[in-house]
């Protein structure tokens, strides 16, 4: 009687813990692959990024010496990589696209659809570089505001390196 209870208990515990362990191992493996790809990308471009930040399936960093921004995303099946010299960027801003909620007729509530960090090159301002932090199609809705905060944080980090035109610096 006691051994059968122990065996059933072990089976139940393993049925609960095994999927959790497998999910954790798969996520860890994906993160390792992303970090490895990021490291290889940095080596290929001779960049040294001391503190890259892993945000879900994206990794971001700035090489302070080379003043270069690096972004690598495995959000979709193919890799999306962006490398930008910050000395060639004139502006960095965050765009939050929202949509009115249709649940109540007089509701002022809005749902965030996308959060993008936009880099505007100095030489070709019409060819803006979009770095997606949140998209309602790919991410859970509860992540929208934390991802907006992350985008604003990275905007501040990038703006430390962006060359601001003299017209903006002069206050009248």
N, C-alpha and C positions, 0 to 999 in steps of 0.2 A: 504494500500500500504506500509506504513512504517513498520508495524508489520511483513508483509511477507518478507521484505528485511532483517529485523533483524533475523527472524527465519532461513532464508536461510543462512545468514552469520554465525549464530551459528552452523548450521549443517556442513557447509564447514570447519569452524575452528575445530570443534570436529573431523571431518573425518581426518584432517591433524594431530592434536595433540594427539589423542587417540592412534594410532599405535606407535608414538614416546614414549609416556608415558609407554605403555605396554612393549616395547623392553627394555627401561631403567629399569623398575621394574623387568623384568626377569633376566637381567644381574646383577642387584643388589642382587637378591635372590641367584643366582649362586655363586657370590662372598662371600656372607654371609655363605653359605653352605661350601665353600672351606675353609674359615677362621675358621669356627667351627671345621671342620675335622682336620685342622692343629693344632688347640689348643688342641683337644682331643689327637692327636698323641703326642704332646709335653708333655702333662700331663701323658700319659701312660708310657713315657720313662723318666719322671722326668727331663724335660729340660725346661729352661727358655730362650725364645727368645724374646729379647726386640723389635727389629725392623724387623719383617718379611717383605719381599717384594713380592707383588702380581704382577705377570707378566702374563697377560691374564688368562689362565686356570691353572696356576702354582703358587705355593707359595714356597718361599725359605727363609731360615734363618740360622743363626749360633748362637749357645749358646757359648758365649765367656768363661764362667766359666768351662763348661764341655768340651769345644773344640770339639763340635759336629756339623756337618752339617746336616740339615734336608731339604728334598725336597719332595713336594707333588704335583702331577699333576692329573688333571681330563681331560686331553686332549682327551682321548678315553672314552668309556663307563665305564671302570673299573678304579679304582684309582691306581696310580703308586706312591709308596712311597720309599724313600731312606733315610736311616740314617747312617751316616758315622762318626766314631771317627777320627778327623783330626790328632791326635797324631799317628795314624796307617797309615797315607798317606805319601808317599814319594815324590809324584809329582802331580801337577795339571796343566793342559794345556787346551787350546781351539783348537779344530779342526774345520776347515771350509772346507767342501766338495763343490767343484765347478764343473761346467760343461760348456764346451765351447758352445757358442751360434752358432747355425747353420743357422742363418738368412742371414748372409753375408759370402761369401767364405773366405775372408782374415781378418775377424773380430777377434780382440783379446778379445772381451767382454766375460765375464764369468758370469754365473748365479749361485748364492749360492743355493745349494740343501739342505744342513744340516749344523747346527751349534751345536756342542756338547762340553760340558765341561767334561773333562776326568780326573778322580781321579785314581791314581795308588797306590794300597795298598803296604805297605812296605813288608809284609810277603808273599803275593802272587801277584807279579807284572804282571803275565800273566792274571789275572782276573781283568781287568780294569773296572771301574764303569763309565758308560756313562750317562750323564745328558743332555737331549735334550732341547735346547733352541729354535731351529727353524727347521722345516721340511717343504719343499716345498709342500708336500702332504696335510698337515694339516693347514698351515698358509698362509696368503697372501704374495705375493712376495715383497711388499713394506716394510714388516717387517723384512726382512733378515738382513740388515745392523744395524738397531737399536738393534736387538736381538744379533748380533755379539758383538756390543759394551757392552751390558748387560753381556754377557758371559765373556768378558775380564774383566769387572768390578768385577764380582764374582770370577774370577781367582785370581785377586789381593787380594780380601778379604780373600779367602781361603789360599793363600800363606803366609799370615801373621801368620797363625796357623800351617802350615805344617812344620814338622821337616825336615830340609834340611840336607842331608848327609855332613859329614865333607869334603869330597873330593870336593864338589861343592863350599864350603865356602873358601877353600884355593886357592888363586890366585897366579900363578907363574909368 
